[in-house]
């Protein structure tokens, strides 16, 4: 069996070695990026006089043919093809003859693989950012649609203060905006071409890494060949970005899961975006929300697994780095499906606003407003907090309506009763970024502007 490295060895590799070390079963996803890198490398070899223009044309034509064969499934992979890079080179050599055998001149699989994977990760992180924008648009649209609807805000999963539903939805949307920032920052930081670094030390041949980098659309070429061939920071950062995005989706899923219960009753799922029970005919289950929540743990595992692989590696390339691809491919697939599914769920769900508002209209939810009302009349906040807390405790312990105790209290009285009326408390949130009608109206406009700005930043958004 012929390998790329058979010249040094008297015999062929053991089947068990090939079975353990192969990556073709998963890295064939990089075929298009490998071919793009090979085209740029061949053009660089022509510019350096290492290939004649005629030889370059022959090899580039063969690369075009291989690209078609991979796309239509006619390329036959062989047992000796350790990875997609080997398979492409073997087939190009078969098609182009001696010029094809020159294609790998001045290049190692170390810089070749790093280049193809950078191209892939850079593109796919942009794709993920685009899907995040879709989910943000859904949240924004539902926030606009929500109008004056409000619900209890929660801390410690205990009812706290009423907030507009729009404010709650946009809280998730702003968190996702940070995810977009992170994804784009990682793309910018990784926008460096490794081609020309060789195995670890560069080359004695007249290569021009900067020209090849420009050819491939990278912002720059590498500064240090040792660093760039061993660097997988971009994979780790991409996995972190995806894992934190997954955690934000999990938080949305958790709330959907809670809100869809009869106990909350704040949300009804569309039939197309929920499942049933194989035994209990009445069930309607929020499986998307649950799976989004569950996938977050898987994404964290993809990240921590890679970090454990990287932590003790000496410079430069080590075969351990082959373990960078499967976790990223898995994380990419899971987050893409989760974003699509959650966008569909939220776009079609029905918010039960009368149930939300009924839960928020408890007079106890206005306790903070009572304390602030006293502050507005000159009372220190700690004293106001103590007075209102005592009134609430008295109401709960003696089962006396809070309104009666407020009306009878010398520091409060009838003038404070208006604060306990349904829907009044949420209107009192007036500070910028707050949960009341005026700041939320401004926030809706601000978020629409942010979406438009991010669409200009995200490729193909």
N, C-alpha and C positions, 0 to 999 in steps of 0.2 A: 504494500500500500504506500503510495507516494504522498508525502506531506510537504509543507512549505519548508520544513527544517530537516529533510531526510538526509542531506549531504553529510552531516556530522555523525550519522548513526549507521551502523552496519546492518541492523535489522529493522523491521517495522515495529510500530507501537503495539502493545498488547490491546486486545479488544476491550478489556476492562478499563484501561487508561482512557481510551477514546470515549467509552460510555460515560465515564465519570467527568471528563473534562470538556465534553462538547457543550457548545452553547447555541448551535444552529436551531435547536428546537424552540428557542425563544427569541434569539437576536435577529432572526430573519425580518423582524419588524423594522430593523435599521437598514434594510436593503436600499431603499431610495436615497437615504442620507449617505450611505457608503458610496453609492454610485456618484452622487453629487460631489463628494470629496475626491473621488478618483478622477472625475473630469477636471476639477480644478488642479489637481496634482499633475495630470498629464499636460495640461496647458502650460503649467509652470516648467515642466521638463522640456517642452518645446521652446519656451522663451530662454531657458538656460542652455540650449543647444545640445541637450542630452538625448532628445528625440528629434528627428527631422520633422518638418511640417507634415510630410507624407505619412510618416509613422504615427504621428499624433492623430491624424485624421482616421487612420485605420483603427487605432485603439478607441477613439471616441465613438466611432461607428459601432464597434463591438459592444461598448458600454451601453449605447442606445438599444442595441438588440437584446442584451441581457435584461435591461430594464423592462422591455416588453415581455420577455419570456417569464420574468418573475411576476409581472402583473397579470398575465393570462394563465399562469400556473403550468406552463410547459417546461420550465427549467427543471431538469432532473437533478436533485441533490444526491450526492454520493456519500458512502460511509466515511470517506477520507475528508469530507468537508467539516472541519471542526466547528466552523462558524460561518456566518453569512459572508464575511470578508474573504475567506478562503474560497468559498463557492463562486463568488463573483470573479475573483482573479483567475481561478481555474477555467471558468467558461470563457472569459475574455481571451485568455491565452489560446484556448482551443479555436476560437473564431479568428483571432488576429495573427496567430503564429508568433514569430520572433518578436515583432513589436509589442505584442501582448506580454511577453515575458519580461519586457523592459518597464512595464507599468509601475512596478513596485520599487524601482530605482530611487534611492534616497529617502525611502519611507520604511517605517516599521509598522507592524500591527499596533504597536503602542500608541503612536500618534494618530494612526489611521482610525482606530477604534474610538479614541478620545474625541476626534473630530466628528465622526459620525454621530456619536452619542450627544455631543454638545449641540449639533444641529437639531437632533430629535428633541432634546429637552427644551431647548430654546423655543422651538415651534409649539410644542405641546403645552408648555406653561402659558403661552399666549392664548391657546385654545381654551384652557381652563379658565383664564381670566375672562374670556368672552362669555363662557357659560355662567360665570358669577354675575356678570352684567345682566344676563337674561333674568336670573333670579331676583336681582335688585329691582329690575323694571317691574316684575310682578309685585314685589312688596310695595313699591312706590304707587303703582296703579291701585292696589287694594287700599293703601293709605288714603289716597285721594277719594276713592269710592266710600270709605268709611265715614267721611263727614264728621258730624258731631257725636258719633257713637263713642261711648266710654265704657271702661271696665275697671275692676280693682287692679291697682298696681300691687305687686307683691314684694316683700322681702322675707327671707326665711320661709317662703311659701305660705306666709300669713298675710292676710289682706292689710294693705298699708294705706295708700292714698289713691283716689281715682285718677286715672290717666286716660287721655283720648286713645282710642284704638289705633288711630294713625300714628301716634307717638310710639306706641309699643311696636308696631310693625317696622317703623323706621329705625328703631333701636337696633334691630337685626340688620337692617340694610346698611347702616353706618359701620357696623362691625365687619360686614362683607367688603365694604370699601377699603378697609385696612388690608384685607386679604388681597384685593386687587393691587394695592400699593406694593405689598410684599412680593407678589408674583412678578410684577414688572421690574422691581428692584433686583430680584434674582436674575431675571433675563438680562438686565443691563450689566450686572457684575460678571456674568459668565460669558459675555459676548467677546470671547477671545479665541482665536484659532490656534490649535496645537500643531497643525501640519508644518513640517519642516524640523520638528524637534527630534525626529528619528526615534530610536529606541530609548535614548536618554540624553544624548550629547550633541545632537545636531548632525551635520554632515560635512564632508570635505568637498561635496559637489556644489556647483553654482546654483543653489536654490534661493528663492526669494520668498520667505514666509509672509512678508507684508503684502506682496502682490497676490499671493494665494488667499490670504485672509480677506482681502478686498473682493476677490473673485467670488468667494463663498458668502459674502454679505456680513462677515464679522466686522466688528468695530475696530479690532486691533489684532496683531499677532502677539505671540507669547514673548515674555521677557527672559524666561529661564526655562531651558529645555527639561531639566530635572523636575522642576516644579510642575510644569504643565502636563507631563506624561503621567504623573502620579496623582494629580489633583482630581479629587471627586467632591470638592466642596459644593460644586454646583448641583450635584445630585442630592447631597445631604440637605442643602438649603431648599431645593425644590420639594423634597419630601417633608421638610418642616413646614413649608408654606401650605402644602396640601393637608398635612396632619392638623394644623391649626384651623384651616378652612373646614376640615371635617368635624372638628370640635364645635365650631360655630354652627354648622348644619345640625349636629347632634343636639345642640341646645334648642334649635327651632323644632326638631323632631320631638324632643321631650315635652315642649309646650303643646304641640299638636296632639300628642298622645294624651296629655292631661285634659286638654280642652275638649277632646272628642268623647270623654267619658260621660256617663249620665250624671255623675257626681258634679262635674263642672257644667257640662252642657253648653259650652261657649261656641262650639264648632261642629258642623255636620260635614262629613266627607262625601264627595261625589262617588257614585258607584264605581266609575271607571278607575278611580285612584284609591280603592280600598279592597279588602278581601273579606271572605266569609269563613265560616267554620264548617269542617267536614261532618260535624256531629250536631252542633247547636244551630238550628235554622235562623234564629233571631240575630245572630252575631254579625257585626260589621266592624272589621278590625283595621286599625291604622298601621298596616304592615310597612308601608314606606317610611313612616316616622320611626318605627322600631328598628328597621334595617339601617336607616341613616345613623341612628344612635349606635347600633352595633358595629357598623363599619368604621366608626371613629377609632375604636380599639385596634382594629386591623391596620389602619393607617399609622397609628402610633407605633405598632409593631414593625411596620416596614421601615420607619425612620430609625428606631432604636437598633434594629438588626443591622442596618448599614453602618451606623455609628460604631457599633461593637466591632464590625469588620475592619473599619478604618483605623481604630485607635492605636494599634501597635505596629503599623507597617513602616518599615524603613524605606527611604528613597531608593530606586524610583518606582518602576512598575513591578508589581507582584501579581501573580495570578488570582490572588484573593479579590482583586478589583473586578473580576468577572461577576462577582456577586452584587454589583451595583445595579444591574439592569432589571432583574426580576422584581425586586421590591418597587422600583420606580414604575415599571409597566403595570404592576398590580395596583399601586396607589393611583396611577393615572386612570386606569379603567374604572376603579371603584368610585373615585370622586366625580368622574364624568357622568356615570349613571346616576349617582346620588343627586347631582345638581339638576339633571333632566327630570328625574322623578319628583323631587321636591318642588321644582318650579310648576310642574303640572298639578301637583296636589294643592298648592296654595292658590293657584290661579282659578281652580274650580270649587274650592271649599266654600261653604256658606257660614258666615259668622252670625251667630244667634245673638244679636245685639240687645234684644230685650232682656235675655237671660243675663248678659254681661252687666247691663245697667242696673238690673235688680240687685245683683250681687254687690255693686259698687255704691248703692244708695243707702246702705246702713248708716245711721247717724254717727256710729263710732268712727267711720272713715273720715269724718270731718274734725276729728279731735285736734289735729295739727292746726286746722284753720281757726278753731276756738282759741288755741294758745297764741297764734299770730294776731288774732283780733285783739287779745289783751295786750300784746306787745305794741300794737298800733296806738293803744291808749296809754302808753307810757310804762307799762309793767315790765320788769326784767324777765327775760325769757325763762330762766330757771324757775322763777316763782309762778309764771303762767303755766309752765309744764306741770308743776306740782299740783296746782289747782285743778287743771283739766284732768290729770291722771286720777286724782282723788274722786272727781265727779264720775268718771268712767267706772272706777272700781265700785263705787257706791251703787251705780246703776246695775252692774252685773251681779253684785252680791245680793242686793235687795229686790232684784227683778222689777225695778222701777224704770219706766221709759226715760231715756236720756234727756228727751225734750223737757220733761217735767222738772228734772233736777237742774238743767241749764236755766230754765225760766225762773226757778226759785233761788238761784245762787246770787248773792249780792254783787259779785264781781262780773257776772254775766248778764242774766236777766233776759227779758223779751227781745231786746235789740240783737242778741246773739242767735236767736232761734232761726233766723233766715239762713244762716250758714249750714243748718242741718237739713234744709230742703233738698229733695232729689235733684241732682245735676248741678247744684250750685258750687260745690267744692272744686270740681275740675276747672271751672271758669276762673278760679282765683289763682291759678298757676300762670303767672305773667312774665316771669324772668326769661331772658333769652335761653333757648334750648330746653325750656320747660315743657310740661305736658298739657298746658292749656291752649285754648283756641288760637289766640294771637301768636304766641311763639311757634305753635305747630304749623300754622299757615305759612309763616316765614321759613320754617324748616322744610316744608314740602317744596317750596320754590328753590331753596338752597340745594336740596338733594337732586332735584331735576337738573340743575346746573352742573352738579358734580357728575351725574350720569353722562351728560353730554361731553364734559371734559374727558372723562375716562374712556368714552367711546373713541375719542381721537387718539388716545394713548395706546389702546389695546389693538393689536393687529387683527384686521378683518372683523372687527366688532360691528 
